[in-house]
Amino acid sequence: MDVATVMVIVLASSLGSAILTGVAVYLIFVHKVSPVLDKKMEEIKAVAETLESRVSAGVREGIRNSIKELPATTMKDTTRTVVKMGSEFVEGGFASLFKDRGV
């Protein structure tokens, strides 16, 4: 056998091996892996649907609670801020008023 014949045999066997390996992997994927993945995907979709409804309900409840509690806390904070700012304004006004008169 010459070198060219050996190279053709090596290339043919490599190509045949690659084709057989590809076909084997494809068949294993189609008949074994794909059904399992499809089943898992259906399970995930089912869980996602229930999870989505629970998360939506939780978010709605949280927003309702926040809106109910918002006016009380906002009014307290706003009132404190206004009172503090007003007292500082009056205090500053009196300080400048009495300071100018020398009292």
N, C-alpha and C positions, 0 to 999 in steps of 0.2 A: 504494500500500500504506500502510495505516495502522500505527501503532506497535504495536498489539496483534498484528497479523499478523506483523510482523517479530519480535516477542518469541516468538511460538509457533514460528516457523521456527528461531530461534536455540536455543530450549529443546529442540526436537525433534532438531535436528542434534547438540546437545551430548549429549542422552540416547542417541541412536543411536551416536555415537562412543564414549561410555563403555561401552555394552553390547558393541559390536564389539571394543573394546580388552580388556574383561574376558574375552570368549570366546576371543580370540586368546591372551592370557596363559595361560588355563586349558589350552587345547589344547597350547601349547608346553610347559607344565609337565608335563602328563600324558604326552605322547608323547616328549619329549626329555630333560627334566631328571629326572623320576622314575625312569626306568630306570637312569640313571647313578648317581643317589643310592642306589638299591637295590643296585646292584653294589658300590659303595664300602662300603655298610653290611655286606654279606656279607664283604668283604675284612677289614674292621675286626673283625668277630666272629671270623673265623678267626684273626687275629693275637692277639686278646684271649684266645682259648682257649689258645693255646700260651704266651702271656705269663703267663697265670694259673698254669699248671702250673709254669713255670720259677720264678716268684716264690714259689709255695708250696714248691717243692723247696729254694730258697735260704733261705727262712725256717726250714724244718725243719732244714736243715744248720746254720744259724747258732745255732739254739736248742740243737741237740745239742752243738755245739762249746762254747757258753757253759756248758752244764751240766757238760761234762767238765772244763772249766778252772775252774769256779767253786770247788770245794772247795779246790784248792791255793792260789789267790789269797786266798780268804776266810780260810783257816786261817792263812796267813802274816800277813795284816793283823790278824786277831783275836789271834794270838799276840803280835805286836808291841805291840798296844794293851794287852793284859793285862799283859805284862812291864813296859811303861812305867808303867802305872798302879800296878802292885804295887811297883815300885822307888821311885816317888814317894811312895807310902804309907809304905813302910818308912823312906825317907829322912826324911820328915816326922815319923814317929814317933820315930826316933832323935834328930832335931834337937830336938824338944820334950822328949825324955827327958833328954838331956845338957844342954840349956839350963837346965832346972829345977834340976839338981844343981850347976850352976856349973862344969862341967868344960870 
